[in-house]
Amino acid sequence: MARLGVSGSVYSDDPASRFVIVRGEVVHEGATLAPELVLEQIRPHELVLRYKGQRMRQPL
């Protein structure tokens, strides 16, 4: 899996207000970041990702 290239993130108690900046693009929970790589959840200090059916955590 390639590096994500996260350059910023915003966490909020309101899930609709959460986002990360990946390779210069603002993305929200549920976004597909690469083939078979989905951003499931943005947490205060980590991202929860799903890649090929496996869930993983990426520290911010």
N, C-alpha and C positions, 0 to 999 in steps of 0.2 A: 504494500500500500504506500502511495506517495505521501510526502509531507503535506499537511493541510494548508499551511501558510496563513495561520490566524494572526491578524494584526490588532485585533481589538474585540471586546465583548461588552455587552450590557446585560445584567441580570435584573429582573424585576419580579415581585410577587405575582404580577399579572403575566401569565405565559405569552400573551399576544404582544407584550412590550419587550420581550427578550430577543436579542439578536447577537450574532457574531459577524465579524468582517473576515471573510476568507478570500484570499487572493484579490483584495480590493472590492469585493462584492458583499453587500449586506444580505445575510441569510437568516432565516427564522427556523424554529423547530419544525421538523418534518421535511426539510429541504434535502434533495439529493445532491451531495457534494461531488461525487464521482460515481462511475458505474458501480452499482451494488453498495454504495456507502451513503447512509442516511443519518442526518443529524436528528436524533430522537429527542434529546433534552439538553437544555442549557441550565447548568447549576452554578452556584456562586463561584466555584473555583475549578470547575471541570465541565467537559462536554460528555454526553452519553451518545455514543455512535453505534450503528448497526452495520456490520460489514459481512456480506454473504451469510446472513442469518445469525451471526454471533454478535452479542452486545459487548462493548468495551468502553472504557473510560479514558478520556484524554485530559490530563491536567492543563489548566490555563496558566 
